[in-house]
């Protein structure tokens, strides 16, 4: 059985923008990874942008991965309906001033990714944007960051803990995916330049949108592949 | 802060050509857009940012189209304020939307620079919403910015410094487990 990894659009955008989409086929071939996207993510990164010439190059390359079965689209009504429930819960975890004013933090694509995790017995969620990742890893940290921006923000802490418990799945970013692939020879064809290319790719991912700190980048720069 | 107060602050700052205040308001309106999930706050944020940028450019202020734009914008903001004060929310929102269209129309007279400002204003609003806690998808949806452009705009700020939860060593251990 493949190792299913549900992919959010934020990571696929980072990989596409840095010419690192090859990581997906590399890991599919060498590690039996099964990369999955829900319908809402397909629409975000293929459907809608393919109609705008400025964004169509990225969209065409990701569509190619779908056509080549490197990315598998899972679209069914139960995913959308489960995503609705997830959005209803996530979007009532935090509020402005009082619980009658909930803050909408997640949208359809991210919620559909979460909805796929359990039914597909996924190994991880690939996500570069911080809110979905923090909901899985440390919702308390998300709350404190929100409070720092808007001190009147409140949270339903019990619901927050329950939400996190519902999704016991590790989150990984495009940087971890690329670093793991690099450790296993993804940049091997660069021969003596392999390490330099790997280190540069981590910087490139950051500037393409991966939420990674400078300290983490520095740690990656110390890694040899 | 309520919508009426926003309108007053925006009108006053534009009337006085107060560039720093317009820039400050742009960020504040975007943050409020997240709190109220209201697109009118985004429109106000874009208007404030665009006006600040226009006021920074002497060649725009010297253009014959500027005077008429300035009068029309102030008049629309004033009418929106009157509508809101008399309990007519929908017409007030419609006037804010019209004020944004006025900026877009100015683009037809002044060229590409104006359209660039509107796109930049959406990115700035989206980044503010993201900083307030929204996901990238929500921030893009509410601000009207393209997700791809918003994510690289955010990446170039210092925001990602705040979102660390695990060390790289831990993350690489997790990756090994995932693929083992």
Interface residues (C-beta under 8 A of the other chain):
Chain A: X3 X5 X9 X10 X13 X14 X17 X27 X31 X33 X44 X49 X52 X55 X58 X94 X96 X101 X103 X104 X105 X106 X107 X108 X109 X110 X123 X124 X128 X129 X130 X131 X132 X133 X134 X137 X138 X141 X142 X145 X146 X149 X150 X153 X170 X172 X173 X176 X177 X179 X180 X183 X206 X207 X208 X209 X210 X211 X212 X213 X214 X215 X216 X219 X220 X223
Chain B: X31 X34 X35 X36 X37 X130 X131 X132 X133 X134 X135 X136 X137 X138 X141 X146 X147 X148 X151 X152 X154 X155 X156 X159 X160 X161 X162 X163 X164 X165 X166 X167 X168 X169 X171 X172 X174 X175 X176 X177 X178 X179
